[in-house]
C-alpha cells in the first residue's frame, strides 16, 4: 500500500476530496495530514475521516522535526493542498520528485509569492483573461516554478467575478488532483 502525506493550511476541501478518493483504494492511502495552523479545519476533516492529523510550527519545520517525521514515514508522495509556507530545501532534496502542489492558475502566469487563493482569481479577473485553470506541478526551491505535471483549463465569461472563477477552479481541482496523484503513484 502506497502512502500519501498531505500538507494543508486551511479548510481542507481538497485534502478531504483526496482522502475520500483513496479511502477504499487497494493501491494507496492518505496516512497523515500536516498543517502549519493548529486551528485549521483540515485537521478536523482528516480526523473525522480517521486519518492521523497534526499541526506544527515554524520551529518544527526549520529544526528538522517535520523532516524527521517524514523520513520515518517514507511517504511515496507528499501532496500540498492549500499549503502556504515554502517547503525547505532540505525537505525538497530528501523527497526529490515526490512533492507536488496544485496552483489555481495556468502557470507560469499568476504564480509566485503571495499568489494563492482569491489573490490569484482577483488578478485573473482584473486582467480580463479569457481562461484560467489549474496547474499540478512538482515542488522545487522556488514558489510555483517546479516542473508542470498537468494543467486543466476553464473559460471565463464576461459576467464571472473572482468568486465565480474560484468555484470553477475548485471543480477542476476536485476532478483532477486525486486522479493525477493516482497516476503518479502508479508510475512509482
C-alpha positions in Angstrom: 0.0 0.0 0.0 1.5 3.3 -1.0 1.4 6.2 1.4 0.4 9.8 0.8 1.1 12.7 3.2 -0.9 15.9 2.7 0.2 19.4 3.8 -2.6 21.9 4.1 -3.1 25.3 5.8 -6.8 26.0 5.6 -10.2 24.5 5.4 -9.1 21.3 3.7 -11.7 20.7 1.0 -9.0 19.4 -1.4 -7.5 17.3 1.3 -10.9 15.8 2.2 -11.5 15.1 -1.5 -8.2 13.3 -1.8 -8.7 11.3 1.4 -12.2 10.2 0.2 -10.8 9.3 -3.2 -8.3 6.9 -1.7 -10.4 5.6 1.2 -11.3 2.4 -0.5 -8.3 2.1 -2.7 -6.1 -1.0 -2.6 -3.2 1.0 -4.1 -2.8 3.9 -1.8 -4.0 5.7 1.3 -3.5 9.1 3.0 -1.6 8.2 6.1 -1.1 11.7 7.6 -2.3 15.3 7.2 0.0 18.0 8.5 -0.9 21.7 8.9 1.1 24.7 9.9 -2.0 26.1 11.6 -3.2 24.4 14.8 -6.8 25.7 14.3 -7.0 24.7 10.6 -10.3 23.0 9.7 -8.3 20.5 7.6 -7.2 18.8 10.8 -10.8 18.2 11.9 -11.7 16.9 8.4 -8.9 14.4 8.5 -9.7 13.1 11.9 -13.4 12.8 11.0 -12.2 10.6 8.2 -10.0 8.5 10.5 -6.7 9.9 9.2 -3.9 11.0 11.6 -3.5 14.7 11.7 -1.2 17.1 13.4 0.0 20.7 13.4 3.5 22.1 13.6 5.1 25.5 14.0 7.9 27.2 12.1 10.5 25.9 14.6 9.5 22.3 14.0 9.8 22.9 10.2 13.1 24.7 10.4 14.8 22.5 13.0 14.1 19.2 11.2 11.4 17.8 13.3 8.9 17.6 10.4 11.6 16.2 8.1 12.5 13.5 10.7 8.8 12.6 10.9 8.5 12.3 7.1 11.8 10.3 7.0 10.4 7.8 9.4 7.1 7.5 7.4 8.8 7.4 4.0 5.7 8.5 2.1 5.5 7.7 -1.6 4.1 11.1 -2.3 3.8 14.4 -0.4 0.8 16.4 -1.6 0.4 20.1 -1.0 -3.3 21.1 -0.9 -3.6 24.7 0.0 -0.4 24.8 1.9 1.0 28.3 2.2 4.5 28.0 3.6 7.6 27.5 1.4 9.0 24.0 1.6 12.5 24.0 3.0 15.3 22.9 0.5 16.4 20.1 2.8 12.9 18.5 2.6 12.8 19.1 -1.2 16.1 17.3 -1.6 15.2 14.4 0.7 12.0 13.8 -1.2 13.0 15.0 -4.6 10.4 14.1 -7.2 7.9 13.2 -4.6 6.4 16.5 -3.5 3.6 18.0 -5.7 1.5 21.1 -5.4 -1.7 22.4 -7.1 -1.9 26.0 -8.2 -5.2 27.8 -9.0 -3.9 29.3 -12.3 -2.2 28.3 -15.5 1.5 28.6 -14.5 3.8 30.3 -15.2 1.2 33.1 -15.2 -0.1 34.2 -11.8 2.4 32.3 -9.8 4.9 33.2 -7.1 4.9 34.5 -3.6 1.6 35.9 -2.5 -0.3 34.4 -5.4 -2.7 32.0 -3.8 -6.5 31.5 -3.5 -8.6 34.6 -4.1 -5.5 36.7 -4.8 -5.0 34.7 -8.0 -8.6 34.8 -9.0 -8.9 38.6 -8.5 -5.8 39.2 -10.5 -7.0 37.0 -13.4 -10.4 38.8 -13.4 -8.8 42.2 -13.2 -6.6 41.3 -16.2 -9.7 40.3 -18.2 -8.3 36.9 -19.0 -10.5 34.7 -21.2 -9.5 31.5 -19.4 -7.8 30.2 -16.3 -7.3 26.8 -14.8 -5.2 24.7 -12.5 -1.6 23.5 -12.7 -0.3 20.5 -10.8 3.5 20.7 -10.5 6.5 19.3 -8.7 7.8 21.4 -5.9 11.2 22.9 -6.1 13.1 25.7 -4.3 11.0 28.5 -5.9 7.3 29.2 -5.5 5.3 27.7 -8.4 8.4 27.0 -10.6 8.7 23.2 -10.4 8.1 21.1 -13.5 4.5 21.0 -14.7 2.7 17.6 -14.5 -0.7 18.6 -15.6 -2.9 21.6 -16.5 -6.7 21.9 -17.0 -8.5 25.0 -18.3 -11.8 26.7 -17.9 -13.4 29.5 -19.8 -14.0 32.9 -18.1 -17.3 34.5 -19.0 -17.6 38.3 -19.0 -20.1 38.0 -16.1 -17.7 36.0 -14.0 -16.3 37.6 -10.9 -13.5 36.2 -8.7 -15.9 34.1 -6.6 -17.4 32.5 -9.6 -14.0 31.8 -11.0 -12.9 30.3 -7.7 -15.9 27.9 -7.9 -14.9 26.8 -11.4 -11.3 26.3 -10.3 -12.3 24.2 -7.3 -14.3 21.9 -9.6 -11.2 21.4 -11.7 -9.2 20.7 -8.6 -11.7 18.1 -7.2 -11.9 16.4 -10.6 -8.2 16.2 -11.5 -6.0 16.3 -8.4 -6.8 12.8 -7.0 -6.6 11.2 -10.4 -3.2 12.8 -11.1 -2.0 11.7 -7.7 -3.1 8.1 -8.5 -1.3 8.2 -11.9 1.9 9.4 -10.3 1.7 6.6 -7.7 1.2 4.1 -10.4 4.5 5.3 -12.0 6.5 4.9 -8.8 
